[in-house]
Amino acid sequence: IEGKKLTFNVEARDAVDIISKGVHERFIINKEKFISKVNEKK
């Protein structure tokens, strides 16, 4: 966790080894403020 940013490091494995890996990032937002700004753009 870095401020409002959440970072997830993920990997998928089979019985032998890692078959895939990646990074997923999400941000914590103020829902009401976000919806208000979206509605302003309509």
Contacts in CASP RR format, 6 or more apart in sequence:
PFRMAT RR
TARGET T0000
AUTHOR 0000-0000-0000
METHOD contacts of the structure
MODEL  1
IEGKKLTFNVEARDAVDIISKGVHERFIINKEKFISKVNEKK
1 7 0 8 1.000
4 27 0 8 1.000
4 28 0 8 1.000
4 29 0 8 1.000
5 25 0 8 1.000
5 26 0 8 1.000
5 27 0 8 1.000
5 28 0 8 1.000
6 25 0 8 1.000
6 26 0 8 1.000
6 27 0 8 1.000
6 28 0 8 1.000
7 23 0 8 1.000
7 24 0 8 1.000
7 25 0 8 1.000
8 23 0 8 1.000
8 24 0 8 1.000
8 25 0 8 1.000
8 26 0 8 1.000
9 21 0 8 1.000
9 22 0 8 1.000
9 23 0 8 1.000
10 21 0 8 1.000
10 22 0 8 1.000
10 23 0 8 1.000
10 24 0 8 1.000
11 18 0 8 1.000
11 20 0 8 1.000
11 21 0 8 1.000
11 22 0 8 1.000
12 18 0 8 1.000
12 19 0 8 1.000
12 20 0 8 1.000
12 21 0 8 1.000
13 19 0 8 1.000
END
